[in-house]
Amino acid sequence: MKKVLLSAYACVPTLGSEEGTGWTYASTLSQNGLEVHCLTKKDGKADIEPILDDGFFPNLAVHYVLLPAWVDKFCNSNLIGMYFHYLYWQWSAYKLGRQLDRIHHFDLVHHVTYGSIQLGSFMYKLRKPFIFGPVGGGQRAPKALKRYFGAYWSREWMRDVVGTMLQYVNPGFYKSVKLANRVIVTNLDTYAMARRLRPELPIDRIWDAGLRASFIPDQPIDHTPTGAGPLKLLWVGRLLPRKALELTIQALGQVSPDVPVTLTIVGGKGEMAADVPRYIEQYGVADRVNWAGHVTYEEVKAFYAQSDVFFFTSLRDSCPHQLLEAMAYSLPVITLNLHGQAELVDETTGIRVAIGEEEQVVSDLARAVEWMYNHPTERQTMGRTGYSFAQSQVWDLKIRTFIDELYPATLQPIPGRSQLSAITEIGKV
């Protein structure tokens, strides 16, 4: 049985996003004939240990990387504090990994979270066959739409500055990209960043969003036809500045009064939550908006099933999970031609609005809503195509790609460079 050391800073079974991704890799790999040793923060211990005690994952061992109390205080302080905590953790994880390797003699090392190329990983220092990714981080919010960040634009600007600085001062970034046997990126923005350091060596592109098979309905859903009621738009997400909910609401305000349409907002947590009532009043859409607030996982699925079109206007996203969830429920998508959403959505599954000046973007989004209302047949076809696409993005299939192709290839060295795979790139650009 091959032994894999997994670096998963974020790994919590009960959460989504990066935490859920880390646990999905650790648990699913261990169920597929691999002995997995997962390095992670102590944060997930209360949720992880009962699962391991029940014996569901006999091939999975979780090792918690403990840091000094003064370092842990930085974790949630601010952007710089979080980066410091992560890099300190990575160094400590490397040292623990080195100790574990003396005992277990790992065949391969794989870094999965955080999925940030600039923050990198120190796992390359173990001098084992090493896979770095999937990682994102190459995307930047368009300055032409910075107004939607409000007072938080300075923080977004600082993120870009620090991200650029890390490319030069963080060896976890440039050495991981240059020395890893395989680098896997999740979007074209990040691909371009990696290619500068890796001009001739393999770079794979695999979307880091995925679905559990149990999330997808057994059959595609036929949503409300035109004439049977208003067009029901759905927005799902945390109320973060970069998610630009204001842009969605502003566009709704420019939809023709002759088009019956409603927008349901699912999400109640985030820095912009207090501003939502103001957006609704400012753009005169109180009679068109239902703000559901924070709901449970099961309730989110019900909203997907009851809606007609998914509206997603994030200004910076690596590979948005919500888009796959919406497509799993046969929803066509209105989004921006930007970053991860521009790659997950195409003309067969939705409408992507070009990025330009604010007035043009808002107008184009409003026209996209009107098009969806006036083209029910095409809308249903988009939804069914999205449903088929979502079925190809389940986690079991994605992780089988690692087990069946990437892991074996990583263990086969290329002549002229030790431990570098010669596998044909998956999603090669």
C-alpha angles and dihedrals in degrees: 000000000000116000120223127191108208121199107207112159088176112048123143122145096210098051136072131221117043094345092055091044092055092052092045092057094045097047099039095046090051090054092056105065099283131115104228127197110189123200112203146144121282090244094091097046097100090056098037102048098060089052092050091045089056089060098237093133109035093166094054125090119180120205117194115216106218121205132192114275092244090058094048089057089068095056098091100017102099141311095288091044092051092050091049091050092049095050092046089050092049091054091048091046090054091053092048090046090054090054092048092048091059087059104035104026098219120220095207142007122215128187114204110156138076087034093207120125094200094052089050128174137270092214090101086075091071088072092223128128098289134198117193114198162278085264135167132180103120094103124100129191114251112257091216088070099039091118090080091065090063112186090352096071090093089058091049090049090050090051090057093047094049091044090054092047092051090058088067105032104033111082087190086070107042098033093046091051094045100038106033115110087227130015115198120194129188102212143020094254090061092041090061091051093049094045092062090063095034105041098161108015124093121282118183124202117211124158110244093210118092145161135229110241089235090062094064118084116241091243135024114266123238105216129205113306119224111275095032093089141306122326105261114218121192131203119186128181150079113301095247124150093246092054088069099208087167089065090055092049093045090053090049088056090059096051110113114268086230091067112081105220139153132192123211115198115204112192135072106180129083143070094287097052093101090055098056096088089050092052091051093051096041094055096039098238102125091122091051102046133080113186105200095179123204114350138176125268092256092049091053089059090053091054091052090051094049098047133082107207133021116225117203122170104164114158095206125023132144100206113335116223091201092068092058090046091052093048090049085062092050095253119152112224135232109197146135125280089241139115120319096353090058089059100042094048125053136167091282094058104032150323122293116199117213119244114246136118119340097254093053094046094049093047093048092050091052091049089050090057091050090049091053090052094048096045107053095157094052089044092056091047091052090051093052091048089051090050091055091047092050090055089061092054102063116133095239090061094044094051092045085061089061094044098044102034119008100043096048091044092050089056091055111080124219115232108258096028124057117240097356116141124234095200118137107259117259109230090000114193 
